[in-house]
Amino acid sequence: MPDRMQPATIRLVIVEDDDLFRDLLRLALASLPGVEVLADYADPDQALAEIPALAPDVLLLDIDLGRGRNGIQLGMELRRALPKVGVLLFSNHRDPEFLRAVPSEQLAGWSYLLKTSVRDVATLERAIRGSAMGFVTLDPRLTSAYRPRQIQEAGLTERQVSLLQQLAQGFSNK
């Protein structure tokens, strides 16, 4: 169970090798109240060297960062320096096995969303806030293979199923 409190302002760093997409992410996320974009990087080596001094609350990492280390490797290395930092993988790669590289005892605060699934900044914001609090958020398209075929067999009503699905997407119980 996550034990982190959500900070008043979430301090965020973006690591994305696509220049245009990185700029768009920075602009969109910097416009959110309560989110401060500290820096953005295209190069994972530069990010690794500079991010620990920034002490962000959340890292937004692309998985494929071109040459060298990938976003998962970068996230794990930065977690050694910043043990409580949330890590949001935001990628075109659709492979839930990527998270198996993260030891289960360190999985709190790791989230994984597909770029093609996120339709608005609010969805991305919920995942960022969840990661800051130590929650794990997984893209529904990644977890569909692991879902039971008939959720109704669990004895839940349609309304209960709907509420559980919304909670799983990061919505609050309000």
VMD Tcl script that builds the backbone (N, CA, C; Angstrom):
set m [mol new atoms 522]
animate dup $m
set s [atomselect $m all]
$s set {name element resname resid chain x y z} {
  {N N MET 1 A 0.841 -1.174 0.000}
  {CA C MET 1 A 0.000 0.000 0.000}
  {C C MET 1 A 0.888 1.239 0.000}
  {N N PRO 2 A 0.650 2.174 -0.885}
  {CA C PRO 2 A 1.471 3.374 -0.932}
  {C C PRO 2 A 1.383 4.149 0.378}
  {N N ASP 3 A 2.513 4.718 0.789}
  {CA C ASP 3 A 2.538 5.464 2.037}
  {C C ASP 3 A 2.929 6.921 1.825}
  {N N ARG 4 A 2.989 7.345 0.603}
  {CA C ARG 4 A 3.393 8.719 0.321}
  {C C ARG 4 A 2.182 9.631 0.276}
  {N N MET 5 A 2.368 10.840 0.753}
  {CA C MET 5 A 1.344 11.870 0.646}
  {C C MET 5 A 1.580 12.622 -0.659}
  {N N GLN 6 A 0.517 13.110 -1.245}
  {CA C GLN 6 A 0.667 13.885 -2.469}
  {C C GLN 6 A 1.213 15.268 -2.112}
  {N N PRO 7 A 2.332 15.673 -2.732}
  {CA C PRO 7 A 2.854 17.009 -2.450}
  {C C PRO 7 A 1.912 18.085 -2.984}
  {N N ALA 8 A 1.958 19.269 -2.380}
  {CA C ALA 8 A 1.103 20.375 -2.829}
  {C C ALA 8 A 1.385 20.700 -4.293}
  {N N THR 9 A 2.654 20.742 -4.650}
  {CA C THR 9 A 3.064 20.930 -6.038}
  {C C THR 9 A 3.922 19.743 -6.430}
  {N N ILE 10 A 3.546 19.089 -7.501}
  {CA C ILE 10 A 4.314 17.937 -7.980}
  {C C ILE 10 A 5.420 18.448 -8.893}
  {N N ARG 11 A 6.632 18.103 -8.514}
  {CA C ARG 11 A 7.810 18.509 -9.288}
  {C C ARG 11 A 8.140 17.382 -10.263}
  {N N LEU 12 A 8.116 17.713 -11.548}
  {CA C LEU 12 A 8.169 16.723 -12.616}
  {C C LEU 12 A 9.362 16.955 -13.534}
  {N N VAL 13 A 9.956 15.860 -13.989}
  {CA C VAL 13 A 10.994 15.909 -15.016}
  {C C VAL 13 A 10.558 14.992 -16.155}
  {N N ILE 14 A 10.763 15.450 -17.379}
  {CA C ILE 14 A 10.392 14.699 -18.580}
  {C C ILE 14 A 11.664 14.241 -19.290}
  {N N VAL 15 A 11.692 12.960 -19.679}
  {CA C VAL 15 A 12.778 12.443 -20.514}
  {C C VAL 15 A 12.133 11.783 -21.722}
  {N N GLU 16 A 12.262 12.429 -22.849}
  {CA C GLU 16 A 11.624 12.010 -24.105}
  {C C GLU 16 A 12.555 12.423 -25.240}
  {N N ASP 17 A 12.912 11.483 -26.107}
  {CA C ASP 17 A 13.877 11.806 -27.164}
  {C C ASP 17 A 13.265 12.506 -28.377}
  {N N ASP 18 A 11.965 12.481 -28.538}
  {CA C ASP 18 A 11.314 13.171 -29.647}
  {C C ASP 18 A 11.123 14.643 -29.264}
  {N N ASP 19 A 11.822 15.534 -29.949}
  {CA C ASP 19 A 11.839 16.955 -29.582}
  {C C ASP 19 A 10.450 17.582 -29.551}
  {N N LEU 20 A 9.675 17.384 -30.602}
  {CA C LEU 20 A 8.350 17.999 -30.665}
  {C C LEU 20 A 7.449 17.459 -29.556}
  {N N PHE 21 A 7.433 16.150 -29.377}
  {CA C PHE 21 A 6.573 15.560 -28.356}
  {C C PHE 21 A 6.991 16.019 -26.962}
  {N N ARG 22 A 8.306 16.095 -26.718}
  {CA C ARG 22 A 8.805 16.561 -25.420}
  {C C ARG 22 A 8.351 18.004 -25.160}
  {N N ASP 23 A 8.461 18.865 -26.188}
  {CA C ASP 23 A 8.018 20.258 -26.045}
  {C C ASP 23 A 6.521 20.339 -25.757}
  {N N LEU 24 A 5.729 19.523 -26.469}
  {CA C LEU 24 A 4.282 19.528 -26.247}
  {C C LEU 24 A 3.932 19.051 -24.844}
  {N N LEU 25 A 4.604 18.005 -24.382}
  {CA C LEU 25 A 4.377 17.524 -23.014}
  {C C LEU 25 A 4.714 18.609 -21.994}
  {N N ARG 26 A 5.871 19.239 -22.175}
  {CA C ARG 26 A 6.290 20.282 -21.232}
  {C C ARG 26 A 5.265 21.410 -21.175}
  {N N LEU 27 A 4.820 21.883 -22.338}
  {CA C LEU 27 A 3.846 22.977 -22.370}
  {C C LEU 27 A 2.515 22.572 -21.730}
  {N N ALA 28 A 2.030 21.397 -22.077}
  {CA C ALA 28 A 0.736 20.943 -21.554}
  {C C ALA 28 A 0.794 20.724 -20.048}
  {N N LEU 29 A 1.847 20.075 -19.574}
  {CA C LEU 29 A 1.922 19.751 -18.147}
  {C C LEU 29 A 2.262 20.970 -17.295}
  {N N ALA 30 A 3.048 21.897 -17.838}
  {CA C ALA 30 A 3.383 23.122 -17.102}
  {C C ALA 30 A 2.155 24.011 -16.904}
  {N N SER 31 A 1.144 23.816 -17.739}
  {CA C SER 31 A -0.070 24.635 -17.614}
  {C C SER 31 A -1.015 24.121 -16.521}
  {N N LEU 32 A -0.744 22.943 -15.984}
  {CA C LEU 32 A -1.602 22.370 -14.946}
  {C C LEU 32 A -1.307 22.999 -13.595}
  {N N PRO 33 A -2.347 23.399 -12.873}
  {CA C PRO 33 A -2.098 23.899 -11.519}
  {C C PRO 33 A -1.563 22.768 -10.647}
  {N N GLY 34 A -0.562 23.072 -9.854}
  {CA C GLY 34 A -0.009 22.069 -8.954}
  {C C GLY 34 A 1.020 21.154 -9.590}
  {N N VAL 35 A 1.432 21.458 -10.827}
  {CA C VAL 35 A 2.491 20.682 -11.486}
  {C C VAL 35 A 3.573 21.652 -11.936}
  {N N GLU 36 A 4.799 21.396 -11.520}
  {CA C GLU 36 A 5.934 22.216 -11.923}
  {C C GLU 36 A 6.891 21.338 -12.730}
  {N N VAL 37 A 7.103 21.685 -13.985}
  {CA C VAL 37 A 8.050 20.953 -14.823}
  {C C VAL 37 A 9.428 21.557 -14.564}
  {N N LEU 38 A 10.276 20.790 -13.898}
  {CA C LEU 38 A 11.601 21.269 -13.512}
  {C C LEU 38 A 12.565 21.303 -14.684}
  {N N ALA 39 A 12.490 20.291 -15.536}
  {CA C ALA 39 A 13.420 20.176 -16.660}
  {C C ALA 39 A 12.897 19.120 -17.611}
  {N N ASP 40 A 13.455 19.129 -18.819}
  {CA C ASP 40 A 13.173 18.061 -19.766}
  {C C ASP 40 A 14.462 17.717 -20.493}
  {N N TYR 41 A 14.567 16.449 -20.851}
  {CA C TYR 41 A 15.800 15.937 -21.448}
  {C C TYR 41 A 15.481 15.043 -22.635}
  {N N ALA 42 A 16.380 15.066 -23.607}
  {CA C ALA 42 A 16.330 14.130 -24.723}
  {C C ALA 42 A 17.336 13.015 -24.505}
  {N N ASP 43 A 18.402 13.311 -23.813}
  {CA C ASP 43 A 19.520 12.387 -23.638}
  {C C ASP 43 A 19.471 11.728 -22.260}
  {N N PRO 44 A 19.391 10.402 -22.202}
  {CA C PRO 44 A 19.296 9.731 -20.897}
  {C C PRO 44 A 20.550 9.891 -20.036}
  {N N ASP 45 A 21.725 10.006 -20.654}
  {CA C ASP 45 A 22.950 10.176 -19.865}
  {C C ASP 45 A 22.961 11.528 -19.163}
  {N N GLN 46 A 22.572 12.572 -19.873}
  {CA C GLN 46 A 22.491 13.894 -19.271}
  {C C GLN 46 A 21.428 13.894 -18.169}
  {N N ALA 47 A 20.307 13.240 -18.440}
  {CA C ALA 47 A 19.236 13.156 -17.443}
  {C C ALA 47 A 19.737 12.474 -16.175}
  {N N LEU 48 A 20.438 11.366 -16.328}
  {CA C LEU 48 A 20.959 10.631 -15.175}
  {C C LEU 48 A 21.932 11.488 -14.366}
  {N N ALA 49 A 22.723 12.287 -15.046}
  {CA C ALA 49 A 23.702 13.120 -14.361}
  {C C ALA 49 A 23.056 14.285 -13.614}
  {N N GLU 50 A 21.965 14.833 -14.148}
  {CA C GLU 50 A 21.412 16.065 -13.594}
  {C C GLU 50 A 20.166 15.899 -12.718}
  {N N ILE 51 A 19.366 14.882 -12.964}
  {CA C ILE 51 A 18.086 14.755 -12.261}
  {C C ILE 51 A 18.214 14.586 -10.748}
  {N N PRO 52 A 19.171 13.808 -10.236}
  {CA C PRO 52 A 19.221 13.670 -8.770}
  {C C PRO 52 A 19.314 15.005 -8.024}
  {N N ALA 53 A 20.027 15.971 -8.574}
  {CA C ALA 53 A 20.152 17.275 -7.915}
  {C C ALA 53 A 18.830 18.043 -7.932}
  {N N LEU 54 A 17.952 17.750 -8.899}
  {CA C LEU 54 A 16.663 18.433 -8.996}
  {C C LEU 54 A 15.641 17.881 -7.993}
  {N N ALA 55 A 15.828 16.640 -7.574}
  {CA C ALA 55 A 14.942 15.960 -6.612}
  {C C ALA 55 A 13.464 16.073 -6.997}
  {N N PRO 56 A 13.091 15.585 -8.186}
  {CA C PRO 56 A 11.676 15.647 -8.583}
  {C C PRO 56 A 10.834 14.647 -7.800}
  {N N ASP 57 A 9.523 14.857 -7.865}
  {CA C ASP 57 A 8.580 13.909 -7.272}
  {C C ASP 57 A 8.236 12.795 -8.252}
  {N N VAL 58 A 8.227 13.127 -9.552}
  {CA C VAL 58 A 7.848 12.169 -10.596}
  {C C VAL 58 A 8.737 12.352 -11.810}
  {N N LEU 59 A 9.075 11.228 -12.428}
  {CA C LEU 59 A 9.779 11.201 -13.709}
  {C C LEU 59 A 8.796 10.730 -14.764}
  {N N LEU 60 A 8.703 11.426 -15.865}
  {CA C LEU 60 A 7.901 10.995 -17.012}
  {C C LEU 60 A 8.903 10.543 -18.060}
  {N N LEU 61 A 8.966 9.224 -18.299}
  {CA C LEU 61 A 10.013 8.643 -19.136}
  {C C LEU 61 A 9.433 7.909 -20.338}
  {N N ASP 62 A 9.985 8.194 -21.504}
  {CA C ASP 62 A 9.727 7.368 -22.671}
  {C C ASP 62 A 10.539 6.090 -22.478}
  {N N ILE 63 A 10.061 4.964 -22.969}
  {CA C ILE 63 A 10.838 3.725 -22.845}
  {C C ILE 63 A 11.975 3.711 -23.847}
  {N N ASP 64 A 11.686 4.033 -25.098}
  {CA C ASP 64 A 12.708 4.016 -26.148}
  {C C ASP 64 A 13.340 5.402 -26.234}
  {N N LEU 65 A 14.549 5.519 -25.722}
  {CA C LEU 65 A 15.246 6.804 -25.704}
  {C C LEU 65 A 16.389 6.853 -26.716}
  {N N GLY 66 A 16.273 6.036 -27.763}
  {CA C GLY 66 A 17.323 6.023 -28.783}
  {C C GLY 66 A 18.489 5.165 -28.338}
  {N N ARG 67 A 19.655 5.698 -28.497}
  {CA C ARG 67 A 20.862 4.942 -28.150}
  {C C ARG 67 A 21.065 4.891 -26.641}
  {N N GLY 68 A 21.802 3.905 -26.195}
  {CA C GLY 68 A 22.113 3.815 -24.767}
  {C C GLY 68 A 20.985 3.205 -23.958}
  {N N ARG 69 A 20.867 3.652 -22.727}
  {CA C ARG 69 A 19.883 3.074 -21.810}
  {C C ARG 69 A 18.467 3.475 -22.204}
  {N N ASN 70 A 17.534 2.600 -21.846}
  {CA C ASN 70 A 16.123 2.904 -22.112}
  {C C ASN 70 A 15.493 3.529 -20.869}
  {N N GLY 71 A 14.221 3.898 -20.981}
  {CA C GLY 71 A 13.540 4.569 -19.888}
  {C C GLY 71 A 13.416 3.724 -18.631}
  {N N ILE 72 A 13.279 2.419 -18.790}
  {CA C ILE 72 A 13.168 1.550 -17.613}
  {C C ILE 72 A 14.505 1.498 -16.882}
  {N N GLN 73 A 15.584 1.330 -17.633}
  {CA C GLN 73 A 16.910 1.321 -17.014}
  {C C GLN 73 A 17.197 2.659 -16.329}
  {N N LEU 74 A 16.845 3.748 -17.006}
  {CA C LEU 74 A 17.044 5.077 -16.435}
  {C C LEU 74 A 16.225 5.239 -15.153}
  {N N GLY 75 A 14.969 4.816 -15.191}
  {CA C GLY 75 A 14.119 4.908 -14.015}
  {C C GLY 75 A 14.675 4.123 -12.837}
  {N N MET 76 A 15.181 2.925 -13.103}
  {CA C MET 76 A 15.739 2.106 -12.018}
  {C C MET 76 A 17.012 2.739 -11.447}
  {N N GLU 77 A 17.849 3.297 -12.308}
  {CA C GLU 77 A 19.063 3.962 -11.823}
  {C C GLU 77 A 18.719 5.200 -11.001}
  {N N LEU 78 A 17.745 5.976 -11.473}
  {CA C LEU 78 A 17.352 7.168 -10.730}
  {C C LEU 78 A 16.649 6.809 -9.421}
  {N N ARG 79 A 15.950 5.683 -9.393}
  {CA C ARG 79 A 15.301 5.235 -8.153}
  {C C ARG 79 A 16.342 4.906 -7.075}
  {N N ARG 80 A 17.532 4.464 -7.493}
  {CA C ARG 80 A 18.580 4.206 -6.498}
  {C C ARG 80 A 19.006 5.519 -5.824}
  {N N ALA 81 A 19.058 6.603 -6.593}
  {CA C ALA 81 A 19.439 7.903 -6.046}
  {C C ALA 81 A 18.269 8.600 -5.364}
  {N N LEU 82 A 17.054 8.362 -5.872}
  {CA C LEU 82 A 15.842 9.012 -5.370}
  {C C LEU 82 A 14.800 7.932 -5.080}
  {N N PRO 83 A 14.898 7.234 -3.959}
  {CA C PRO 83 A 14.068 6.055 -3.701}
  {C C PRO 83 A 12.563 6.289 -3.709}
  {N N LYS 84 A 12.104 7.501 -3.475}
  {CA C LYS 84 A 10.664 7.752 -3.405}
  {C C LYS 84 A 10.105 8.392 -4.675}
  {N N VAL 85 A 10.936 8.592 -5.691}
  {CA C VAL 85 A 10.460 9.245 -6.906}
  {C C VAL 85 A 9.470 8.333 -7.641}
  {N N GLY 86 A 8.383 8.924 -8.112}
  {CA C GLY 86 A 7.433 8.190 -8.936}
  {C C GLY 86 A 7.955 8.114 -10.360}
  {N N VAL 87 A 7.676 7.018 -11.036}
  {CA C VAL 87 A 8.156 6.823 -12.404}
  {C C VAL 87 A 6.968 6.485 -13.281}
  {N N LEU 88 A 6.702 7.349 -14.247}
  {CA C LEU 88 A 5.631 7.123 -15.207}
  {C C LEU 88 A 6.253 6.848 -16.562}
  {N N LEU 89 A 6.143 5.599 -17.013}
  {CA C LEU 89 A 6.583 5.236 -18.351}
  {C C LEU 89 A 5.468 5.613 -19.315}
  {N N PHE 90 A 5.808 6.365 -20.341}
  {CA C PHE 90 A 4.828 6.863 -21.300}
  {C C PHE 90 A 5.395 6.552 -22.670}
  {N N SER 91 A 4.840 5.518 -23.306}
  {CA C SER 91 A 5.513 4.966 -24.468}
  {C C SER 91 A 4.554 4.467 -25.536}
  {N N ASN 92 A 5.096 4.253 -26.716}
  {CA C ASN 92 A 4.364 3.583 -27.792}
  {C C ASN 92 A 4.513 2.070 -27.699}
  {N N HIS 93 A 5.476 1.612 -26.912}
  {CA C HIS 93 A 5.713 0.175 -26.765}
  {C C HIS 93 A 4.607 -0.451 -25.926}
  {N N ARG 94 A 3.998 -1.469 -26.461}
  {CA C ARG 94 A 2.885 -2.144 -25.785}
  {C C ARG 94 A 3.339 -3.507 -25.286}
  {N N ASP 95 A 4.075 -3.506 -24.201}
  {CA C ASP 95 A 4.589 -4.759 -23.666}
  {C C ASP 95 A 4.594 -4.703 -22.140}
  {N N PRO 96 A 3.589 -5.335 -21.506}
  {CA C PRO 96 A 3.540 -5.302 -20.044}
  {C C PRO 96 A 4.744 -5.985 -19.394}
  {N N GLU 97 A 5.477 -6.773 -20.158}
  {CA C GLU 97 A 6.650 -7.456 -19.611}
  {C C GLU 97 A 7.765 -6.484 -19.240}
  {N N PHE 98 A 7.727 -5.265 -19.789}
  {CA C PHE 98 A 8.745 -4.276 -19.446}
  {C C PHE 98 A 8.817 -4.063 -17.936}
  {N N LEU 99 A 7.669 -4.056 -17.274}
  {CA C LEU 99 A 7.666 -3.801 -15.830}
  {C C LEU 99 A 8.222 -4.966 -15.021}
  {N N ARG 100 A 8.367 -6.115 -15.623}
  {CA C ARG 100 A 8.947 -7.254 -14.898}
  {C C ARG 100 A 10.405 -6.998 -14.537}
  {N N ALA 101 A 11.043 -6.049 -15.225}
  {CA C ALA 101 A 12.427 -5.698 -14.906}
  {C C ALA 101 A 12.536 -4.986 -13.565}
  {N N VAL 102 A 11.438 -4.412 -13.109}
  {CA C VAL 102 A 11.422 -3.688 -11.832}
  {C C VAL 102 A 11.132 -4.692 -10.717}
  {N N PRO 103 A 12.017 -4.798 -9.719}
  {CA C PRO 103 A 11.746 -5.714 -8.607}
  {C C PRO 103 A 10.417 -5.373 -7.932}
  {N N SER 104 A 9.645 -6.394 -7.594}
  {CA C SER 104 A 8.298 -6.172 -7.054}
  {C C SER 104 A 8.298 -5.310 -5.799}
  {N N GLU 105 A 9.334 -5.412 -4.970}
  {CA C GLU 105 A 9.375 -4.589 -3.756}
  {C C GLU 105 A 9.646 -3.110 -4.065}
  {N N GLN 106 A 10.006 -2.793 -5.311}
  {CA C GLN 106 A 10.256 -1.407 -5.721}
  {C C GLN 106 A 9.198 -0.896 -6.690}
  {N N LEU 107 A 8.148 -1.648 -6.913}
  {CA C LEU 107 A 7.155 -1.312 -7.934}
  {C C LEU 107 A 6.241 -0.147 -7.556}
  {N N ALA 108 A 6.098 0.162 -6.284}
  {CA C ALA 108 A 5.234 1.275 -5.871}
  {C C ALA 108 A 5.674 2.559 -6.565}
  {N N GLY 109 A 4.713 3.254 -7.144}
  {CA C GLY 109 A 5.007 4.513 -7.811}
  {C C GLY 109 A 5.383 4.386 -9.275}
  {N N TRP 110 A 5.504 3.164 -9.777}
  {CA C TRP 110 A 5.779 2.956 -11.199}
  {C C TRP 110 A 4.445 2.860 -11.930}
  {N N SER 111 A 4.317 3.588 -13.020}
  {CA C SER 111 A 3.116 3.537 -13.843}
  {C C SER 111 A 3.519 3.408 -15.296}
  {N N TYR 112 A 2.592 2.926 -16.119}
  {CA C TYR 112 A 2.902 2.641 -17.510}
  {C C TYR 112 A 1.662 2.936 -18.344}
  {N N LEU 113 A 1.748 3.982 -19.155}
  {CA C LEU 113 A 0.662 4.350 -20.057}
  {C C LEU 113 A 1.153 4.340 -21.492}
  {N N LEU 114 A 0.258 3.964 -22.384}
  {CA C LEU 114 A 0.564 4.021 -23.806}
  {C C LEU 114 A 0.211 5.403 -24.346}
  {N N LYS 115 A 1.082 5.956 -25.157}
  {CA C LYS 115 A 0.829 7.271 -25.747}
  {C C LYS 115 A -0.452 7.259 -26.572}
  {N N THR 116 A -0.728 6.147 -27.210}
  {CA C THR 116 A -1.908 6.056 -28.072}
  {C C THR 116 A -3.211 5.952 -27.272}
  {N N SER 117 A -3.136 5.660 -25.989}
  {CA C SER 117 A -4.336 5.534 -25.162}
  {C C SER 117 A -4.733 6.836 -24.490}
  {N N VAL 118 A -3.770 7.696 -24.247}
  {CA C VAL 118 A -4.042 8.922 -23.509}
  {C C VAL 118 A -4.640 9.943 -24.464}
  {N N ARG 119 A -5.890 10.303 -24.197}
  {CA C ARG 119 A -6.626 11.212 -25.075}
  {C C ARG 119 A -6.675 12.645 -24.570}
  {N N ASP 120 A -6.288 12.856 -23.287}
  {CA C ASP 120 A -6.324 14.213 -22.755}
  {C C ASP 120 A -5.288 14.357 -21.643}
  {N N VAL 121 A -4.983 15.591 -21.319}
  {CA C VAL 121 A -3.979 15.883 -20.301}
  {C C VAL 121 A -4.454 15.441 -18.919}
  {N N ALA 122 A -5.761 15.442 -18.693}
  {CA C ALA 122 A -6.297 15.038 -17.384}
  {C C ALA 122 A -5.934 13.586 -17.065}
  {N N THR 123 A -5.963 12.717 -18.058}
  {CA C THR 123 A -5.587 11.312 -17.847}
  {C C THR 123 A -4.124 11.210 -17.452}
  {N N LEU 124 A -3.294 11.951 -18.139}
  {CA C LEU 124 A -1.867 11.959 -17.829}
  {C C LEU 124 A -1.635 12.552 -16.433}
  {N N GLU 125 A -2.370 13.593 -16.102}
  {CA C GLU 125 A -2.241 14.218 -14.785}
  {C C GLU 125 A -2.603 13.232 -13.667}
  {N N ARG 126 A -3.676 12.460 -13.844}
  {CA C ARG 126 A -4.062 11.473 -12.819}
  {C C ARG 126 A -2.946 10.454 -12.603}
  {N N ALA 127 A -2.329 10.007 -13.690}
  {CA C ALA 127 A -1.237 9.036 -13.562}
  {C C ALA 127 A -0.028 9.661 -12.866}
  {N N ILE 128 A 0.271 10.911 -13.176}
  {CA C ILE 128 A 1.386 11.613 -12.531}
  {C C ILE 128 A 1.113 11.752 -11.038}
  {N N ARG 129 A -0.084 12.184 -10.687}
  {CA C ARG 129 A -0.428 12.345 -9.274}
  {C C ARG 129 A -0.410 10.992 -8.547}
  {N N GLY 130 A -0.904 9.960 -9.209}
  {CA C GLY 130 A -0.868 8.625 -8.615}
  {C C GLY 130 A 0.552 8.147 -8.380}
  {N N SER 131 A 1.428 8.354 -9.353}
  {CA C SER 131 A 2.830 7.957 -9.194}
  {C C SER 131 A 3.485 8.710 -8.040}
  {N N ALA 132 A 3.170 9.995 -7.905}
  {CA C ALA 132 A 3.729 10.784 -6.807}
  {C C ALA 132 A 3.309 10.226 -5.456}
  {N N MET 133 A 2.120 9.619 -5.400}
  {CA C MET 133 A 1.605 9.065 -4.146}
  {C C MET 133 A 1.988 7.593 -3.949}
  {N N GLY 134 A 2.705 7.021 -4.918}
  {CA C GLY 134 A 3.147 5.641 -4.780}
  {C C GLY 134 A 2.224 4.610 -5.389}
  {N N PHE 135 A 1.191 5.049 -6.099}
  {CA C PHE 135 A 0.275 4.118 -6.743}
  {C C PHE 135 A 0.859 3.599 -8.051}
  {N N VAL 136 A 0.387 2.468 -8.483}
  {CA C VAL 136 A 0.748 1.890 -9.768}
  {C C VAL 136 A -0.454 2.061 -10.691}
  {N N THR 137 A -0.233 2.695 -11.827}
  {CA C THR 137 A -1.285 2.876 -12.828}
  {C C THR 137 A -0.826 2.183 -14.101}
  {N N LEU 138 A -1.655 1.275 -14.593}
  {CA C LEU 138 A -1.326 0.564 -15.825}
  {C C LEU 138 A -2.388 0.841 -16.872}
  {N N ASP 139 A -1.937 1.043 -18.079}
  {CA C ASP 139 A -2.838 1.278 -19.195}
  {C C ASP 139 A -3.764 0.076 -19.352}
  {N N PRO 140 A -5.067 0.306 -19.485}
  {CA C PRO 140 A -6.000 -0.809 -19.637}
  {C C PRO 140 A -5.678 -1.713 -20.830}
  {N N ARG 141 A -5.087 -1.157 -21.883}
  {CA C ARG 141 A -4.738 -1.979 -23.042}
  {C C ARG 141 A -3.577 -2.922 -22.731}
  {N N LEU 142 A -2.804 -2.618 -21.699}
  {CA C LEU 142 A -1.718 -3.508 -21.293}
  {C C LEU 142 A -2.218 -4.642 -20.419}
  {N N THR 143 A -3.259 -4.377 -19.674}
  {CA C THR 143 A -3.732 -5.358 -18.703}
  {C C THR 143 A -4.896 -6.204 -19.204}
  {N N SER 144 A -5.388 -5.919 -20.401}
  {CA C SER 144 A -6.581 -6.620 -20.889}
  {C C SER 144 A -6.381 -8.132 -20.969}
  {N N ALA 145 A -5.179 -8.574 -21.235}
  {CA C ALA 145 A -4.923 -10.011 -21.314}
  {C C ALA 145 A -5.010 -10.682 -19.944}
  {N N TYR 146 A -4.889 -9.899 -18.878}
  {CA C TYR 146 A -4.897 -10.455 -17.529}
  {C C TYR 146 A -6.251 -10.354 -16.838}
  {N N ARG 147 A -7.207 -9.735 -17.501}
  {CA C ARG 147 A -8.532 -9.566 -16.901}
  {C C ARG 147 A -9.327 -10.861 -16.989}
  {N N PRO 148 A -10.136 -11.119 -15.964}
  {CA C PRO 148 A -11.023 -12.274 -16.075}
  {C C PRO 148 A -12.035 -12.033 -17.192}
  {N N ARG 149 A -12.397 -13.089 -17.880}
  {CA C ARG 149 A -13.311 -12.980 -19.020}
  {C C ARG 149 A -14.699 -12.502 -18.589}
  {N N GLN 150 A -15.197 -13.024 -17.471}
  {CA C GLN 150 A -16.540 -12.676 -17.009}
  {C C GLN 150 A -16.460 -12.093 -15.609}
  {N N ILE 151 A -16.352 -10.779 -15.520}
  {CA C ILE 151 A -16.267 -10.133 -14.211}
  {C C ILE 151 A -17.576 -10.300 -13.443}
  {N N GLN 152 A -18.685 -10.503 -14.161}
  {CA C GLN 152 A -19.975 -10.688 -13.501}
  {C C GLN 152 A -19.994 -11.972 -12.661}
  {N N GLU 153 A -19.133 -12.918 -12.985}
  {CA C GLU 153 A -19.078 -14.158 -12.215}
  {C C GLU 153 A -18.649 -13.906 -10.774}
  {N N ALA 154 A -18.037 -12.752 -10.519}
  {CA C ALA 154 A -17.615 -12.427 -9.161}
  {C C ALA 154 A -18.793 -11.958 -8.314}
  {N N GLY 155 A -19.983 -11.870 -8.896}
  {CA C GLY 155 A -21.172 -11.471 -8.157}
  {C C GLY 155 A -21.337 -9.964 -8.032}
  {N N LEU 156 A -20.669 -9.204 -8.888}
  {CA C LEU 156 A -20.785 -7.753 -8.839}
  {C C LEU 156 A -21.886 -7.279 -9.783}
  {N N THR 157 A -22.526 -6.202 -9.381}
  {CA C THR 157 A -23.533 -5.602 -10.258}
  {C C THR 157 A -22.823 -4.816 -11.360}
  {N N GLU 158 A -23.570 -4.432 -12.402}
  {CA C GLU 158 A -22.988 -3.623 -13.471}
  {C C GLU 158 A -22.442 -2.315 -12.926}
  {N N ARG 159 A -23.140 -1.706 -11.984}
  {CA C ARG 159 A -22.694 -0.445 -11.384}
  {C C ARG 159 A -21.394 -0.637 -10.613}
  {N N GLN 160 A -21.281 -1.733 -9.873}
  {CA C GLN 160 A -20.053 -2.000 -9.130}
  {C C GLN 160 A -18.880 -2.222 -10.076}
  {N N VAL 161 A -19.117 -2.925 -11.160}
  {CA C VAL 161 A -18.075 -3.153 -12.167}
  {C C VAL 161 A -17.637 -1.818 -12.761}
  {N N SER 162 A -18.607 -0.970 -13.090}
  {CA C SER 162 A -18.305 0.347 -13.661}
  {C C SER 162 A -17.469 1.182 -12.699}
  {N N LEU 163 A -17.828 1.174 -11.423}
  {CA C LEU 163 A -17.078 1.934 -10.426}
  {C C LEU 163 A -15.664 1.395 -10.260}
  {N N LEU 164 A -15.509 0.087 -10.236}
  {CA C LEU 164 A -14.171 -0.512 -10.131}
  {C C LEU 164 A -13.306 -0.144 -11.331}
  {N N GLN 165 A -13.891 -0.153 -12.514}
  {CA C GLN 165 A -13.135 0.212 -13.714}
  {C C GLN 165 A -12.685 1.671 -13.639}
  {N N GLN 166 A -13.548 2.543 -13.146}
  {CA C GLN 166 A -13.165 3.958 -13.025}
  {C C GLN 166 A -12.092 4.164 -11.974}
  {N N LEU 167 A -12.183 3.452 -10.859}
  {CA C LEU 167 A -11.149 3.533 -9.844}
  {C C LEU 167 A -9.816 3.037 -10.391}
  {N N ALA 168 A -9.846 1.971 -11.182}
  {CA C ALA 168 A -8.626 1.423 -11.778}
  {C C ALA 168 A -7.979 2.403 -12.749}
  {N N GLN 169 A -8.772 3.312 -13.315}
  {CA C GLN 169 A -8.257 4.314 -14.240}
  {C C GLN 169 A -7.744 5.552 -13.513}
  {N N GLY 170 A -7.861 5.578 -12.203}
  {CA C GLY 170 A -7.321 6.686 -11.430}
  {C C GLY 170 A -8.328 7.714 -10.968}
  {N N PHE 171 A -9.618 7.478 -11.250}
  {CA C PHE 171 A -10.634 8.410 -10.771}
  {C C PHE 171 A -10.803 8.243 -9.274}
  {N N SER 172 A -11.188 9.306 -8.578}
  {CA C SER 172 A -11.416 9.195 -7.135}
  {C C SER 172 A -12.809 8.606 -6.898}
  {N N ASN 173 A -13.098 8.290 -5.656}
  {CA C ASN 173 A -14.395 7.715 -5.341}
  {C C ASN 173 A -15.497 8.760 -5.308}
  {N N LYS 174 A -15.176 10.013 -5.528}
  {CA C LYS 174 A -16.204 11.060 -5.609}
  {C C LYS 174 A -16.925 10.954 -6.914}
}
mol reanalyze $m
mol bondsrecalc $m
mol representation Tube
mol addrep $m
